[in-house]
Amino acid sequence: MSLSAIVAGACGGTAAPVAASASPTAARSAGAATATPQPTMQKIVVAFSEIYEGALPMWYAQEKGIFQKNFVDPDLRFIASSTGVAALLAGEVQLFHGGGSEVVSAVAGGADLLMVGNLVPIYPYVFMVSANVKTLADLKGKKVGVSSPGSTSDIATRVGLAKLGIDPDKDVTIVAVGSSQNRTAALLSGAIQGGLDQPPGSIVLESKGLHSLFDMASQKLPVVNNGITLQRSYVGANRPIVQRYMDSLVQSIAALRKDKPGALEVLQKQLGEKDQKVLGATYDYAMGLFPSQPYAKIEAFADSIRVLSATNPKIAGFDAMKILDDSFVKSAVDRGLDK
């Protein structure tokens, strides 16, 4: 489906106008079909927690006018994961792109949230280490960076290390350093000796002599890495704009698979990377992350629930089904917007 054929509106565009020569019966019938007024452009404030390749569908939809064709005017704001959910709960933003662990913690604390999609349903990371860390045994006693305690990168780090026989609480020292860009900088400076990264950061690290100890992305382990979350009350009162927002993302993913040059332009602008080889590798890596049908699924919460419940009893037995609403992605798919 070409971008010029994108249909506006939550459930499709308005019907064609009635010809002047139509019969009264036909006119009445056509009039009924066009009774729904054409949607007006609606603003929505959107927070995203990482400046990384996983945000590409959102950026592409903005840069290429897909949101606008669907009558959505998003104000995109970068807010770190540790404060993004807080901004959502405070009403400072209406929609949050971020990790599932932050959402689980908020809901366990009493927040009434809904997740309507998940753009990155696997851990999108490789575990990068300093040049002197050759084996897993060499990693013991070293500092490993995460964004913040309880964040998706923290969960991913603990899950990945545990699967390889490294106890994240005893064998290494977990250090909170902030965003993925901060982890890249900390690895380059030697402030930490290990940490999760992804292109383009991981490519830069390799060029400086660091290397990957293991690849989480290739294991396709389920997670909510870029979930789309809103307050339940907002969804109830604004279903049309939520639908049009999700329509735009589904269309964006479909368009990205056919428009590598356009995607590289967007990545260059948003990531500040000019090297075309690095951008090309980042695009190729990213396209292995995005599902054409970005449903948020129950199994993607399993790691977060298991790890977080060890320190927060309220999370034990958390029922992810209660916070999922797949109707928006389903509507987009039913109308063929993923093609």
ROVEX-446755 format. One record per atom (N, C-alpha, C): residue in one letter; x, y, z. Coordinates in steps of 0.001 Angstrom, whole numbers, plus 500000, padded with zeros to 6 digits. Example, Ala and Ser with C-alpha at 12.3 -4.5 7.8 and 13.67 -1.06 7.14 Angstrom:
BEGIN
A513190494310507800
A512300495500507800
A513200496700507800
S512850497750507080
S513670498940507140
S512900500030507870
This chain:
BEGIN
M500845498812500000
M500000500000500000
M500877501233500000
S500757502114499004
S501589503296498941
S501139504313499958
L502065505207500356
L501709506222501339
L500622507130500799
S500586507367499470
S499561508242498917
S498185507647499022
A498117506327499266
A496819505670499375
A496375505485500802
I497161506038501758
I496782505880503169
I495430506519503400
V494575505818504037
V493216506302504252
V493129506970505594
A492581508170505635
A492477508895506896
A491360508326507733
G491504508539509047
G490425508165509956
G490680506853510637
A490034506659511751
A490236505462512552
A489809504223511826
C488783504301511072
C488263503111510398
C488150503345508908
G489037504164508356
G488983504415506931
G488508505817506673
G488653506280505466
G488279507640505108
G486811507764504839
T486389508958504495
T484992509198504179
T484693508733502774
A483430508463502517
A483025507986501209
A483088509114500198
A483056508765498910
A483094509768497865
A481829510604497910
P481870511912497536
P480677512750497571
P479624512255496594
V478361512535496893
V477247512091496071
V477151512944494823
A477026512318493680
A476892513056492433
A475566513792492402
A475516514942491711
A474308515761491681
A473153515037491021
S473429514107490118
S472370513430489385
S471861512185490083
A472365511912491284
A471947510693491967
A470469510755492301
S469835509583492330
S468422509508492684
S468251509822494150
P467046510225494601
P466825510515496024
P467203509345496915
T466846508119496457
T467166506949497275
T468669506770497389
A469357506894496234
A470808506752496238
A471458507843497065
A470898509064496958
A471458510178497711
A471317509951499200
R470121509439499608
R469925509184501024
R470888508116501510
S471066507073500663
S471969505989501036
S473402506488501143
A473816507278500137
A475170507802500158
A475355508783501299
G474310509568501574
G474380510528502664
G474598509831503981
A473939508681504164
A474121507928505402
A475559507450505529
A476143507082504367
A477506506572504393
A478512507656504755
T478149508938504478
T479069510034504754
T478659510824505991
A477802510232506812
A477301510944507983
A478412511241508985
T479397510344509078
T480505510571509995
T481367511716509474
P481534512776510240
P482311513916509759
P483774513550509567
Q484407514228508608
Q485832513994508396
Q486585514372509661
P487509513539510108
P488231513850511345
P489070515109511190
T489224515819512268
T490081516991512287
T491438516602512868
M492444517380512549
M493781517120513071
M493759517217514590
Q494267516192515253
Q494269516170516707
Q495688516056517234
K495979516855518243
K497289516832518875
K497336515750519950
I498486515158520111
I498724514211521193
I500196514324521589
V500440514418522875
V501814514536523364
V502344513135523636
V503454512807522996
V504014511454523023
V505419511486523614
A505646510681524626
A506984510536525198
A507610509243524699
F508905509280524399
F509634508054524071
F510888508011524922
S511226506803525381
S512231506673526433
S513645506414525940
E513806506145524646
E515149505871524123
E515309506501522748
I516477507086522507
I516844507526521161
I517635506378520551
Y516930505498519871
Y517554504283519331
Y516764503800518131
E517303502777517474
E516691502317516227
E515280501798516418
G514920501400517639
G513575500905517901
G512498501959517779
A512908503237517763
A511944504333517609
A511702504689516146
L512325503970515230
L512245504315513810
L510817504392513266
P509915503458513570
P508555503584513021
P507867504893513419
M508069505327514645
M507487506583515112
M508118507766514375
W509434507789514303
W510125508884513615
W509754508927512137
Y509725507771511497
Y509424507710510068
Y508002508203509806
A507062507790510646
A505677508239510483
A505572509749510601
Q506400510332511457
Q506402511786511617
Q507052512469510425
E508235512014510040
E509005512672508987
E508361512522507610
K507709511402507365
K507139511132506046
K505654511474505951
G505105512105506980
G503736512597506902
G502647511568507109
I502999510383507599
I501977509354507799
I501030509748508924
F501561510262510014
F500683510730511088
F499718511790510563
Q500261512735509812
Q499443513838509340
Q498332513363508409
K498627512384507568
K497604511849506668
K496505511135507436
N496812510730508633
N495809510101509495
N495249511079510530
F495465512377510291
F494909513442511140
F495422513366512579
V496687513004512725
V497326512977514038
V498504513953514016
D498578514791515031
D499655515769515143
D500407515508516446
P501350514556516435
P502038514205517681
P503165515175518027
D503244515501519285
D504361516268519831
D505284515248520485
L506359514882519787
L507249513814520237
L508302514370521187
R508376513791522381
R509307514276523393
R510127513123523957
F511435513303523979
F512300512304524606
F512282512515526112
I511831511492526838
I511826511509528299
I512380510165528753
A513423510176529545
A514071508937529971
A513079507993530627
S513340506692530496
S512394505670530953
S512037505806532418
S512973506276533227
S512712506377534658
S511667507428534993
T511449508377534086
T510477509440534338
T509334509468533329
G509418508651532285
G508389508659531250
G507022508251531754
V506965507180532541
V505678506740533083
V505143507774534064
A506026508393534832
A505591509439535763
A504956510599535010
A505530510963533871
A504963512031533051
A503596511632532507
L503453510359532157
L502166509851531679
L501118509935532779
L501462509511533967
L500519509519535084
L500162510936535513
A501091511862535323
A500839513254535701
A500030513999534649
G499782513348533508
G499033513996532446
G499866514938531599
E501184514918531778
E502061515769530983
E502179515256529552
V502022513953529378
V501980513329528055
V500776512395528029
Q500291512110526839
Q499142511211526720
Q499529509794526326
L500717509635525759
L501130508322525261
L502613508146525537
F502973506929525934
F504358506642526312
F504882505444525543
H506002505640524848
H506741504543524220
H507863504143525168
G507819502917525678
G508878502514526594
G508781501061526988
G509569500691527971
G509674499303528377
G508509498809529203
G508300497505529151
G507210496894529895
G507436496861531384
S508683496782531818
S508952496686533252
S508496497936533988
E508699499098533378
E508262500343533998
E506746500383534134
V506058499852533135
V504594499827533166
V504099498850534229
V504717497679534304
V504339496691535318
V504488497280536717
S505604497939536970
S505833498535538288
S504787499593538606
A504434500405537617
A503450501465537836
A502073500895538123
V501675499878537363
V500353499271537566
V500295498572538920
A501373497903539295
A501419497253540609
A501290498274541731
G501694499512541442
G501593500578542421
G500273501315542399
G499340500856541535
G498013501444541521
G497638502209540272
A498558502381539331
A498244503106538103
A497286502296537238
D496414502993536516
D495441502336535644
D495838502606534196
L496650501715533648
L497228501907532328
L496793500814531361
L496869501139530079
L496614500169529017
L497771500199528032
M498203499033527604
M499197498936526551
M498492498465525293
V498664499215524203
V497910498939522978
V498787498393521853
G500082498246522092
G500955497694521072
G502377497585521586
N503216496911520807
N504623496717521177
N505446496664519896
L506175497731519618
L506926497817518369
L508169496938518356
V508738496687519534
V509955495865519620
V509698494752520633
P509276493568520175
P508874492492521082
P509986491524521466
I511240491877521153
I512383491057521565
I513452491985522143
Y514361491397522928
Y515483492198523421
Y516355492610522230
P516528493905521995
P517228494342520776
P518723494579520977
Y519341493790521834
Y520685494125522297
Y521757493094521938
V522976493587521902
V524167492752522011
V524886493203523280
F525571492274523935
F526277492607525175
F527720492932524831
M528062494211524925
M529391494685524553
M530310494733525771
V531576494377525553
V532550494354526651
V533871494973526204
S534663495351527196
S535992495907526940
S536890494866526274
A537935495340525634
A538831494452524893
A539474493393525775
N539683493710527052
N540358492749527932
N539417491703528513
V538134491791528191
V537167490774528623
V536983489810527454
K537667488686527527
K537645487731526420
K536583486651526605
T536312486300527858
T535376485218528157
T534408485667529240
L533407484837529486
L532458485127530558
L533161485168531908
A534149484318532087
A534889484302533347
A535598485634533582
D536068486247532494
D536750487539532611
D535803488646533073
L534510488437532863
L533533489468533219
L533315489557534727
K533607488484535425
K533370488464536872
K534208489533537581
G533531490242538486
G534188491313539216
G534177492650538505
K533631492679537292
K533617493907536501
K532314494686536714
K532314495939536241
K531133496795536302
K530332496675535005
V529020496493535158
V528112496356534019
V527071497466534098
G526890498203533010
G525984499346533013
G524575499012532563
V523595499623533235
V522185499564532829
V521651500989532892
S520449501203532367
S519912502565532397
S519514502975533805
S518694502143534468
S518264502421535840
S517757501123536459
P517732501027537783
P517232499807538429
P515778499529538044
G515491498286537673
G514137497907537314
G513728498264535908
S514622498895535146
S514316499254533762
S514401498022532866
T513946498185531626
T514010497068530686
T515455496651530426
S516372497607530357
S517778497236530138
S518344496496531347
D517875496844532537
D518291496136533753
D517777494700533722
I516493494547533385
I515909493202533284
I516659492387532236
A516888492998531068
A517569492294529979
A518970491858530387
T519689492736531060
T521046492409531508
T521034491230532467
R520120491252533419
R520037490176534407
R519628488857533754
V518675488929532834
V518226487716532143
V519358487137531298
G520023487997530533
G521095487532529662
G522257486928530424
L522692487605531484
L523809487084532272
L523449485767532953
A522245485699533503
A521821484480534202
A521781483286533258
K521333483510532018
K521269482415531053
K522658481872530722
L523673482703530932
L525045482297530633
L525814481867531878
G525095481767533006
G525724481279534225
G526390482339535076
I526145483602534779
I526699484703535569
I525613485222536505
D525895485268537801
D524938485803538768
D525052487328538759
P524004488035538297
P524109489493538175
P524236490220539508
D523867489556540597
D523961490189541914
D525264489880542640
K525944488818542235
K527155488404542942
K528422488478542088
D528288488162540805
D529482488044539971
D529917489354539325
V528999490309539203
V529320491604538606
V528702492704539466
T529090493935539200
T528493495094539870
T527636495842538857
I526326495883539101
I525406496581538210
I525432498071538538
V525671498895537520
V525783500343537705
V524763501045536809
A523974501951537379
A523016502734536594
A523741503901535937
V523675503958534603
V524386505022533879
V523467505845532981
G522195505463532870
G521286506230532030
G521038505569530686
S520802506376529677
S520370505920528356
S521398505035527667
S520981504469526534
S521902503632525757
S523094504448525267
Q522873505729524953
Q523991506590524559
Q524981506750525714
N524457506845526923
N525330506934528100
N526111505641528311
R525456504498528034
R526169503220528167
R527312503139527159
T527037503590525937
T528086503600524923
T529266504447525381
A528962505638525891
A530021506538526356
A530778505940527539
A530049505292528448
A530686504692529627
A531593503532529237
L531181502761528233
L532025501675527742
L533281502229527079
L533124503283526294
L534271503887525615
L535275504464526610
S534763505042527689
S535649505679528673
S536262504683529646
G535697503465529705
G536179502474530657
G535514502561532011
A534509503441532143
A533788503559533413
A533053502268533746
I532613501556532719
I532050500215532869
I532781499304531894
Q532750498010532187
Q533445497055531314
Q532482496190530512
G531187496340530763
G530194495581530019
G528860496291530037
G528060496038529007
G526734496637528962
G526039496323527660
L524724496366527687
L523942496126526489
L523996497339525576
D524068497078524292
D524074498156523309
D523433497629522034
Q523295498501521061
Q522738498123519774
Q523238499120518740
P523112498792517445
P523541499758516437
P522766501076516571
P523408502206516307
P524780502341515811
P525849502300516902
G525440502386518174
G526414502421519263
G527348501232519273
S526800500032519075
S527627498826519116
S528645498800517978
I528287499378516838
I529218499430515707
I530370500376516022
V530044501500516639
V531083502446517054
V532026501789518059
L531452501050519006
L532271500376520015
L533219499365519378
E532718498604518412
E533566497617517740
E534724498295517008
S534454499464516446
S535516500184515731
S536600500690516675
K536270500746517976
K537221501216518986
K537873500059519749
G537648498830519287
G538322497694519887
G537514496891520880
L536302497334521203
L535442496545522073
L534776495462521231
H534135494502521885
H533524493424521113
H532283492887521821
S531514492105521080
S530281491522521611
S530584490193522290
L530083490048523519
L530276488794524248
L529128487831523979
F527922488368523811
F526788487542523383
F525715488425522764
D524907487804521923
D523887488504521137
D522503488100521638
M521832489007522342
M520491488700522841
M519453488755521733
A519626489687520793
A518623489864519745
A518425488589518938
S519516487876518683
S519422486665517868
S518645485554518559
Q518505485649519879
Q517778484623520625
Q516267484825520587
K515825486001520132
K514391486299519976
K513614486079521276
L514197486474522381
L513517486321523668
L512435487386523798
P511211487001524190
P510101487964524208
P510219488990525323
V509895490226524987
V509915491312525964
V509105492476525398
V508700493374526261
V508132494643525806
V509259495663525867
N509864495947524721
N510969496904524686
N510506498281524226
N509492498323523394
N508929499610522951
N507413499495522953
G506863499350524159
G505421499259524307
G504769500623524181
I503522500630523767
I502756501870523579
I501677501893524646
T501839502785525610
T501025502771526817
T500332504108527030
L499082504042527483
L498295505230527784
L497518504995529071
Q496994506060529648
Q496080505896530764
Q494767505326530235
R494187504411530979
R492948503762530549
R491848504802530305
S491789505817531140
S490758506845530990
S490922507606529680
Y492169507845529266
Y492401508544528001
Y491956507690526824
V492268506407526873
V491854505507525793
V490334505480525681
G489652505389526815
G488200505340526797
G487566506573526204
A488186507721526422
A487613508983525948
A488118509391524567
N489152508710524062
N489789509156522815
N490139507996521890
R489263507030521767
R489567505862520943
R489899506218519493
P489210507179518864
P489541507481517466
P490990507920517256
I491504508795518114
I492880509249517900
I493882508143518232
V493561507308519229
V494443506174519530
V494483505237518324
Q493325505016517709
Q493280504153516526
Q494103504737515389
R493967506026515159
R494698506646514056
R496207506651514328
Y496576506789515588
Y498001506723515939
Y498546505328515641
M497811504303516053
M498268502938515808
M498220502592514325
D497215503086513612
D497179502903512161
D498475503428511544
S498889504600511991
S500081505240511439
S501329504401511669
L501451503828512854
L502628503008513149
L502641501724512329
V501486501092512188
V501405499874511376
V501764500192509926
Q501248501307509413
Q501571501720508047
Q503050502071507915
S503602502678508946
S505006503066508916
S505915501845508819
I505626500817509597
I506437499595509542
I506390498986508146
A505191498950507555
A505049498405506203
A505846499231505196
A505789500551505329
A506500501426504400
A508012501324504570
L508465501160505799
L509903501074506069
L510555499902505347
R509826498811505214
R510388497626504556
R510630497880503068
K509968498891502516
K510071499179501087
K510879500441500799
D511294501142501823
D511917502457501622
D513183502597502461
K514188501819502128
K515449501914502877
K516086503296502751
P516123503896501544
P516722505237501452
P516030506255502355
G514692506222502370
G513958507142503233
G514211506870504697
A514319505590505042
A514593505221506431
A515974505704506862
L516954505608505958
L518306506057506292
L518338507565506534
E517545508308505765
E517460509758505974
E516950510063507379
V515927509334507789
V515336509557509108
V516323509169510207
L516968508023510049
L517951507590511048
L519101508587511166
Q519565509091510036
Q520660510059510067
Q520254511303510847
K519044511781510606
K518570512978511299
K518395512736512793
Q517780511624513152
Q517418511384514549
Q518588510889515394
L519480510116514793
L520600509555515547
L521864510399515441
G521884511337514485
G523062512173514319
G524253511433513752
E523995510331513063
E525058509506512478
E525111509770510970
K526305510060510444
K526432510385509028
K527019509247508199
D527705508319508833
D528339507218508110
D527263506320507509
Q527218506259506177
Q526157505518505507
Q526254504010505747
K527464503496505929
K527597502068506226
K527025501749507600
V527297502618508554
V526758502434509901
V525242502551509877
L524738503530509151
L523287503705509050
L522639502505508372
G523281501993507321
G522734500830506632
G522676499615507535
A523732499412508316
A523748498286509253
A522701498472510344
T522500499713510763
T521490500000511780
T520094499714511247
Y519840500112510010
Y518541499828509383
Y518314498322509288
D519299497589508795
D519147496140508644
D518870495481509993
Y519569495930511008
Y519371495393512362
Y517961495716512846
A517542496962512642
A516227497401513123
A515090496639512466
M515217496350511190
M514117495693510493
M513933494253510948
G514903493730511668
G514734492415512279
G514012492473513609
L513726493682514068
L513061493854515360
L511558494056515235
F511118494747514176
F509730495192514093
F508811494132513497
P507754493754514201
P506753492864513610
P505800493679512742
S505313493090511672
S504351493808510827
S503041494047511563
Q502754493189512532
Q501553493331513354
Q502009493496514810
P502174494722515276
P502825494967516571
P501921494787517792
Y501441493567517960
Y500637493256519146
Y501530493199520389
A500990493626521514
A501631493390522809
A501080492075523351
K501970491145523689
K501547489801524074
K501922489491525522
I501144488619526127
I501317488296527545
I502722487781527833
E503235486893526977
E504527486271527258
E505674487289527291
A505460488454526697
A506508489471526680
A506748490098528054
F505856489838529006
F505991490394530355
F506644489420531337
A506861488184530923
A507281487137531858
A508572487479532599
D509592487929531877
D510868488235532528
D510725489381533526
S510000490421533128
S509823491569534021
S509115491160535303
I508060490377535171
I507305489943536351
I508178489100537267
R508933488174536680
R509761487275537486
R510866488039538216
V511562488904537508
V512684489619538118
V512204490661539125
L511186491430538762
L510724492501539646
L510021491982540892
S509353490837540775
S508628490301541931
S509574489866543049
A510848489666542724
A511823489278543748
A512031490388544769
T511814491626544357
T511988492760545273
T510695493526545526
N509643493192544779
N508352493865544955
N507252492813544983
P506799492407546166
P505785491349546288
P504482491666545559
K504188492945545343
K502951493322544660
K502928492844543209
I504107492594542656
I504184492199541248
I504015490693541067
A504225489928542115
A504044488475542027
A502608488175541611
G502447487344540599
G501111487005540124
G500476488073539262
F501265489044538804
F500742490121537954
F500076489542536710
D498865489983536408
D498113489499535249
D498217490517534120
A499122490256533182
A499350491197532090
A498125491368531206
M497281490345531133
M496099490424530289
M495233491633530639
K495240492017531903
K494379493109532357
K494811494473531829
I496029494574531340
I496481495877530851
I496656495902529331
L496268494833528654
L496447494767527205
L495145495035526465
D495235495817525402
D494108496057524505
D494634495921523083
D494337494783522450
D494859494534521105
D493907494979520009
S492810495637520369
S491781495979519389
S492277496976518347
F493198497845518718
F493659498870517784
F494557498269516704
V495483497413517104
V496317496732516109
V495456495817515252
K494521495117515869
K493648494210515122
K492848494963514070
S492332496132514427
S491577496925513465
S492451497328512289
A493679497755512572
A494592498139511500
A494909496957510591
V495137495798511192
V495446494593510418
V494238494152509605
D493057494198510207
D491843493792509500
D491603494648508264
R492061495888508291
R491902496783507141
R493104496747506197
G494014495813506443
G495134495607505532
G496221496656505592
L496307497403506680
L497298498469506763
L498710497950506986
D498835496677507294
D500158496084507510
D500776495562506220
K500121495757505108
K500612495222503827
K501453496252503073
